[in-house]
Amino acid sequence: MTKALAFGPGHISETVGAGERGVAVYAAHRDTHFRFLREVAIGDVIDATRSDGKRFRYRADSTAVVHFDASGIDPATRGFELVLATCWPFDAVTSGPARYLLHATLIEERG
């Protein structure tokens, strides 16, 4: 996954893809592709495009700062959810054990 993150967000393979029933989890670096997460507020709309070109719109529901091995993400959820994960804090210069998670719910398939 580390090598993949150099080129863009990486899909956590144990999760569904964006737009599918369950929870889709994507990770990226806090200082590049997921830099925008520091500006996202609850209720904001997030557009996601899969590698196959399908596009989806989500609404940000909540955020959490968690230990990297204790995310609390439920892979068995029956909803249509998206989690974007990056390192925390945003302005750190070294990596650490904390992760920032943005949770969002699907509101529209865009084609």
C-alpha positions in Angstrom: 0.0 0.0 0.0 2.8 2.5 0.8 4.1 2.3 -2.8 0.6 2.8 -4.2 0.0 5.9 -2.0 2.8 7.7 -3.8 0.6 7.9 -6.9 -2.8 8.6 -5.3 -5.4 7.2 -2.9 -5.3 3.5 -2.3 -8.3 1.3 -1.9 -8.2 -1.0 1.1 -8.7 -4.3 -0.6 -10.7 -5.9 2.3 -13.5 -3.4 1.7 -16.0 -2.9 -1.1 -15.5 -0.3 -3.8 -17.1 3.1 -3.8 -20.8 2.9 -4.5 -21.2 -0.7 -3.3 -23.2 -1.9 -0.3 -20.8 -1.9 2.7 -18.0 0.4 3.6 -15.4 1.5 1.0 -12.1 2.6 2.6 -9.5 4.6 0.8 -6.2 5.9 2.2 -3.9 8.6 1.0 -1.1 10.9 2.3 -2.2 13.9 4.4 0.1 16.2 2.6 -0.8 15.3 -1.0 -4.1 13.7 -2.2 -5.9 13.9 1.1 -4.7 17.4 2.1 -8.2 18.6 1.4 -9.6 16.6 4.3 -8.6 19.2 6.8 -11.1 21.6 5.2 -14.1 19.2 5.0 -17.0 19.9 7.4 -19.8 17.7 8.4 -22.5 17.9 5.7 -20.1 18.7 2.9 -20.5 16.8 -0.3 -17.6 14.6 -1.6 -17.4 13.2 -5.1 -15.6 9.9 -5.6 -14.6 8.4 -9.0 -13.5 4.8 -9.1 -10.8 3.5 -11.5 -13.5 2.2 -13.8 -14.9 5.7 -14.2 -18.1 5.3 -12.1 -18.8 8.3 -10.0 -20.5 8.7 -6.7 -21.5 11.5 -4.4 -21.3 11.2 -0.6 -22.2 13.4 2.3 -19.7 13.8 5.2 -21.2 12.4 8.4 -18.5 12.3 11.0 -14.8 12.3 11.7 -12.6 10.5 14.2 -9.0 10.3 15.2 -8.1 6.7 16.0 -5.0 4.5 16.6 -4.0 2.9 13.3 -5.0 -0.6 14.5 -8.3 0.4 16.2 -10.3 2.1 13.5 -13.8 1.0 14.6 -14.8 0.6 11.0 -17.5 -2.1 10.6 -16.9 -3.9 7.3 -20.2 -5.7 7.8 -22.3 -2.6 7.6 -25.5 -2.8 5.4 -25.3 0.8 4.3 -23.4 2.5 1.5 -20.5 4.2 3.3 -17.2 5.7 2.4 -14.2 6.2 4.8 -11.3 8.3 3.8 -8.2 7.7 6.0 -5.0 9.6 6.4 -2.3 10.2 9.0 -2.9 12.6 11.9 -2.1 15.3 12.8 -2.3 17.1 9.5 0.7 19.3 10.1 3.1 16.6 11.5 6.4 16.1 9.8 6.9 12.5 10.8 4.5 9.5 10.8 2.8 8.4 14.0 0.2 5.9 15.1 -2.9 8.2 14.8 -5.2 8.2 11.8 -7.9 10.7 10.8 -11.0 9.1 9.4 -13.7 10.9 7.5 -17.0 8.9 7.4 -19.5 9.6 4.6 -22.8 8.2 3.3 -23.7 7.7 -0.4 -26.3 10.2 -1.6 -26.2 9.8 -5.4 -24.7 7.7 -8.2 -23.4 10.1 -10.8 -22.9 7.7 -13.7 
